[in-house]
């Protein structure tokens, strides 16, 4: 799937769109917690987009560590006591932070699985392969162009089925919330109409969950 340029570029555009939105929100945030949360979301989207193109493969462990730390940060917010007003204290906020913790953990898992599937064999480089013909012929070297990462996993592809199912369900839920918010807007009831940023968040969450589900589904194939 990642070898199809149109699909790869579409997923990249979706990730960069989400990353740009969160970066903008981070710049506008007045609370430190909201700023950190948006920065982490923007970073996650950038790392996922870079993973599609197999960029910076030498920093895989650092990327996984950062995303794992982000998952822990959102998990802490999800179980925070009501006294900490800047964290997720309401039931809806705690549920949202719990989902974001799972999203960060899913991104870390995906990068770990992709690093296993795209790691070159010992003695080779990602951009070159050496061909050794018979002694009577000349040695030849062929270079392969840079291409997006290909999830060719040889171990437990079923591991990706559970997160693929989870993010598919999340995408459906966020899509339902988005449609319900749009329906409330058309009814012209100011007291029940959600603010515009809520509808935008639902739309981006649905897009992000769909992207995650597609990427994990590819790994499970």
C-alpha positions in Angstrom: 0.0 0.0 0.0 2.8 2.4 0.9 4.4 1.7 -2.5 1.5 3.5 -4.2 2.5 7.1 -4.5 -1.0 8.5 -4.5 -1.9 6.8 -1.3 1.4 7.7 0.4 1.0 11.3 -0.5 -2.6 11.3 0.6 -1.6 9.9 4.0 1.3 12.4 4.2 -1.0 15.3 3.5 -3.5 14.2 6.1 -0.7 13.9 8.7 0.8 17.2 7.9 -2.6 18.9 8.0 -3.2 17.6 11.5 0.3 18.5 12.5 0.0 22.1 11.2 -3.3 22.5 13.0 -1.9 21.4 16.3 1.2 23.6 15.8 -1.1 26.6 15.3 -3.1 25.7 18.3 0.1 25.4 20.4 1.1 28.9 19.3 -2.3 30.3 20.3 -2.6 28.4 23.6 -2.4 30.4 26.8 -2.2 27.4 29.2 1.0 25.5 29.4 -0.7 22.2 29.5 -2.7 22.9 26.3 0.5 24.1 24.6 2.4 20.9 25.5 -0.5 18.7 24.4 -0.7 20.4 21.0 3.1 20.3 20.6 3.1 16.6 21.2 0.3 16.0 18.7 2.1 18.1 16.1 5.3 16.1 16.8 3.5 12.8 16.5 2.0 13.7 13.1 5.4 14.8 11.8 7.1 11.6 13.0 4.3 9.5 11.3 4.7 11.4 8.1 8.5 10.9 8.2 8.0 7.2 8.8 6.0 6.9 5.6 9.0 8.0 3.7 11.6 6.1 5.9 13.2 9.4 6.9 15.8 9.5 9.7 15.8 5.7 10.4 18.8 6.1 12.7 16.6 8.0 15.2 13.9 5.3 15.5 14.7 4.6 19.2 14.5 8.3 20.0 11.2 8.6 18.2 9.7 5.6 20.1 11.0 7.0 23.4 9.4 10.4 22.7 6.1 8.9 21.8 6.1 6.5 24.7 6.8 9.5 27.0 3.9 11.4 25.4 1.6 8.4 25.9 2.6 8.4 29.6 2.0 12.1 29.9 -1.6 11.8 28.5 -2.2 8.7 30.7 -1.2 10.8 33.8 -3.7 13.5 32.7 -6.4 10.9 32.2 -6.2 9.8 35.9 -5.4 13.2 37.4 -7.2 14.3 40.5 -9.8 17.1 40.3 -7.5 19.4 42.3 -5.2 19.7 39.2 -7.4 22.1 37.2 -5.1 22.4 34.2 -5.2 18.6 33.5 -8.1 16.4 32.4 -10.5 16.6 35.3 -13.9 16.2 33.7 -15.2 12.8 32.6 -15.1 13.9 28.9 -11.6 15.4 29.3 -10.3 12.2 30.9 -11.8 10.1 28.2 -10.2 12.3 25.6 -6.8 12.2 27.3 -7.0 8.4 27.6 -7.7 8.2 23.8 -4.7 10.4 23.1 -2.5 8.2 25.3 -3.6 5.2 23.2 -2.9 7.2 20.0 0.6 8.1 21.1 1.2 4.5 22.2 -0.1 3.3 18.8 2.2 5.6 17.0 5.2 4.3 19.0 4.1 0.7 18.2 3.8 1.5 14.5 7.3 3.0 14.3 8.7 0.0 16.1 7.0 -2.4 13.7 8.1 -0.4 10.7 11.7 -0.3 11.9 11.6 -4.1 12.0 10.2 -4.3 8.5 12.5 -1.8 6.9 15.8 -2.5 8.6 18.3 -3.4 5.9 20.3 -6.6 6.1 23.8 -6.5 7.7 26.4 -5.2 5.2 23.9 -3.3 3.0 22.7 0.2 2.9 19.1 1.5 2.2 20.1 3.1 -1.1 22.5 0.5 -2.6 22.7 -3.2 -3.3 25.8 -4.9 -4.4 25.6 -7.6 -7.1 28.5 -10.1 -7.3 28.5 -11.9 -10.7 30.7 -14.7 -11.9 34.4 -14.1 -12.1 34.3 -13.7 -15.9 32.1 -10.6 -15.7 32.7 -7.2 -14.2 31.5 -6.2 -10.8 28.3 -4.1 -11.0 26.6 -1.8 -8.5 23.0 -0.8 -8.9 21.4 2.0 -7.0 17.7 2.0 -6.1 15.8 5.3 -5.8 14.6 6.4 -2.4 11.0 5.2 -1.9 8.5 5.2 0.9 8.8 2.7 3.7 7.3 -0.7 3.0 5.8 -2.6 5.9 7.2 -6.1 5.1 6.9 -7.7 8.6 8.0 -11.2 9.1 6.8 -11.5 12.7 3.3 -11.3 14.2 1.5 -9.2 11.6 -1.6 -10.0 13.6 -0.3 -7.6 16.2 -1.5 -4.8 14.0 -5.1 -6.1 13.8 -6.2 -4.9 17.2 -5.0 -1.3 16.8 -6.4 -1.2 13.3 -9.8 -2.3 14.6 -9.6 0.2 17.5 -8.8 3.2 15.3 -11.4 2.2 12.8 -14.0 2.3 15.6 -12.6 5.6 16.8 -12.9 7.1 13.3 -16.5 6.0 13.1 -17.2 7.5 16.5 -15.6 10.8 15.7 -17.4 10.9 12.4 -20.7 10.4 14.2 -19.8 13.2 16.6 -19.0 15.5 13.7 -22.2 14.8 11.9 -24.2 15.3 15.1 -22.4 18.6 15.7 -23.2 19.8 12.2 -26.8 18.8 12.7 -27.0 20.8 15.9 -25.6 23.8 14.0 -28.4 23.6 11.4 -31.1 23.6 14.1 -30.1 27.1 15.1 -30.2 26.5 18.9 -27.5 28.6 20.4 -27.5 26.8 23.7 -26.9 23.3 22.1 -24.7 24.3 19.1 -21.1 23.3 19.8 -18.4 25.9 19.1 -16.6 25.7 15.7 -13.3 24.5 17.1 -15.2 21.4 18.5 -16.4 20.5 15.0 -12.9 21.0 13.7 -11.4 18.8 16.4 -13.9 16.1 15.6 -13.1 16.3 11.9 -9.3 16.1 12.5 -9.7 13.3 15.0 -11.7 11.3 12.5 -9.1 12.0 9.8 -6.2 11.0 12.1 -7.9 7.8 13.3 -8.7 6.9 9.7 -5.0 7.4 8.8 -3.8 5.3 11.8 -6.4 2.5 10.9 -5.2 2.4 7.3 -1.6 2.2 8.2 -2.1 -0.6 10.8 -4.4 -2.4 8.4 -1.6 -2.4 5.8 0.7 -4.0 8.4 -1.8 -6.7 9.2 -2.2 -7.7 5.6 
